[in-house]
Amino acid sequence: MLNEGEYIKGRGAQLNVSNKFDAHTHELRSDFLNYCAVEGDEATNSKTVLIDTFPKTIVNKVMSPDVGMGYSLNPYQGCEHGCIYCYARNSHEYWGYSAGLDFEQKIFVKRNSAELLEKKLQSHRWKAVPIVLSGNTDCYQPIEKKLEITRQLLKTFLKFKHPVGIITKNSLVLRDLDVLKELAKNNLVQVHLSITSLNEETRRILEPRTATIKKRLETLNLLASNNIPVSVMMAPIIPGINSHEILQLVKAISENGALGVGYTMVRLNGAIGGIFTDWIKKNNAG
């Protein structure tokens, strides 16, 4: 835990909270770890660790009734974007890590994602329905620039002419504009861009390693102008932090070509409540 007054620049969470499964944790051997610092805001005393994992399946059926997707695919587990409010933080506890700093620093990488996806789409039991990239991570988080796993997945969807959705808050999605345009020709893709605030200072402390607001609006505009169906998620709405921006944000989103807009209210479930409270105090917010 940080000493009073300390602040880790470039990270959202400022501490590691206890893992509710601590009694069942184990330590990974060091030869399974790849150490790598990735692009983004500099993080003081807070390097990122990449951990290779080799799942047997990659497409997940979404059982939550309040989530608007049937199937998801996450090429990474954990997310270096560091959004303090992220509901996916709790899932890091299942890997024996904290939902706090560990979620941002220890990133699981599924390098065989495209291979597993191809196997899934070739199965005679699979009936084509949209699969959403992300949901429990951001498929365009900083390390994607180097690894290009998401790009491989999009090429696989294009190969099989299979519908795909994307949720991201990173302008890196524009790197794959060539593949997205081909998918869009056959009405096979939708992009959902996350924009939470128009205030750059709010963005910087709320979502420290994400694309700037200006860059996200430019990304929205470029996707729309290239006929890629794109909508915006204002998620989450946090009373006292960004709730007063809703109308201005909707106006800016509309002016930049979004086909629609949605929102969710912040949920501080599980370990996130303590992480968020600590963040509020250290940022003198609220």
Number of C-alpha atoms within 10 A of each C-alpha: 9 10 7 7 6 10 17 16 15 21 28 27 28 21 21 18 18 13 20 16 13 13 8 9 14 10 7 10 7 8 7 10 15 13 11 12 15 18 13 16 14 16 15 11 8 16 15 19 18 21 21 16 16 14 12 9 14 20 19 13 11 15 10 9 8 7 9 9 17 15 18 20 26 21 24 27 25 26 26 29 28 25 21 24 23 24 20 16 29 21 18 22 20 15 13 19 25 25 28 28 24 24 27 27 20 22 23 21 23 19 18 19 24 21 14 19 18 16 12 15 17 11 9 7 8 9 8 11 12 17 21 24 25 20 19 22 25 24 28 27 27 21 22 19 16 9 12 15 22 27 20 18 22 22 18 17 22 20 11 12 15 19 20 24 21 23 24 24 26 23 19 18 23 14 12 15 15 10 16 26 18 16 23 17 11 12 15 20 25 20 23 22 25 21 26 25 23 18 14 13 13 16 20 19 19 24 24 25 26 24 22 21 20 12 14 21 22 14 21 29 19 16 23 18 12 13 13 24 23 22 22 25 20 21 19 21 20 15 11 10 13 19 15 13 15 15 10 12 19 17 10 13 23 17 12 17 20 23 13 14 18 13 15 11 12 14 14 15 13 14 21 22 13 17 23 19 14 15 21 14 10 14 11 8 11 9
